[in-house]
Amino acid sequence: MSEPDGSEPVYCSEGIVVLKSRALTDEGWEQRTVSDESRIGELEELYSTMGFETTTTGLDPASFSDACTSCAETACSTYLALFTRKAEQG
């Protein structure tokens, strides 16, 4: 849906790149979500019960899009990214 001035809306999740995401992706990790530190443990437990390994990493404020300003600084200090990969059998 376009804004009244004809521009496309910008959402906070656009342009967010997570620290070490390329290295994690190369190791088979898939980014699942970004969440407040107080909730990330619940998500780790949920994914673990479904047979996934989990890991988290912080966010890099320099990697947010230009649409993000002070929100990026705040998110980077209180949010973590959750990555999963299928647990190895054995």
C-alpha positions in Angstrom: 0.0 0.0 0.0 1.4 3.4 -0.9 1.4 6.4 1.4 -0.7 9.5 0.4 2.3 11.2 -1.2 2.8 8.2 -3.5 5.9 6.9 -1.7 6.2 3.3 -0.5 6.0 2.8 3.3 9.3 2.0 5.0 9.3 -0.7 7.7 11.8 -1.0 10.5 12.9 -4.5 9.4 14.1 -3.3 6.0 17.8 -2.9 5.7 18.7 -4.6 9.0 21.8 -6.7 8.7 22.9 -8.7 11.7 26.4 -8.9 12.9 28.2 -12.0 11.7 25.2 -13.1 9.6 27.3 -14.0 6.6 29.7 -16.1 8.7 26.7 -17.8 10.4 24.9 -18.4 7.0 28.1 -20.0 5.7 28.0 -22.4 8.7 24.4 -23.4 7.9 22.6 -21.0 10.3 19.3 -19.3 9.2 18.2 -16.0 10.7 14.7 -16.5 12.2 13.8 -13.3 14.1 15.0 -10.3 16.1 13.7 -10.1 19.6 14.1 -8.3 22.9 16.6 -10.0 25.2 13.9 -10.7 27.7 12.1 -13.0 25.2 14.9 -14.6 23.3 15.3 -17.5 25.8 11.7 -18.5 25.1 12.3 -18.6 21.4 15.5 -20.6 21.9 13.6 -23.2 23.9 10.8 -23.4 21.4 13.2 -24.0 18.5 15.2 -26.5 20.5 12.1 -28.6 21.2 11.5 -28.7 17.4 15.0 -30.2 16.9 17.0 -27.0 16.0 20.3 -25.7 17.4 20.1 -22.0 18.2 22.5 -19.2 18.5 22.1 -15.4 18.9 24.1 -12.3 18.0 23.8 -8.6 18.6 22.8 -6.0 15.9 25.1 -3.5 14.2 23.6 0.1 14.2 25.8 1.0 11.2 24.1 -1.7 9.1 20.5 -0.3 9.5 19.0 1.5 6.5 19.0 5.3 6.3 15.3 5.3 7.3 16.4 4.1 10.8 17.9 6.8 13.1 17.8 6.7 16.9 15.7 3.5 16.8 18.7 1.6 15.4 20.8 2.7 18.4 18.1 1.6 20.8 17.4 -1.7 19.1 21.1 -2.6 19.0 21.4 -2.2 22.7 18.3 -4.3 23.6 17.6 -6.7 20.8 19.3 -9.9 19.6 19.0 -11.9 16.4 18.1 -15.6 16.7 19.6 -18.1 14.2 18.7 -21.8 13.9 20.0 -24.8 12.1 18.8 -28.4 12.1 20.5 -30.3 14.9 22.9 -32.9 13.8 21.8 -36.5 14.4 24.2 -38.6 16.3 
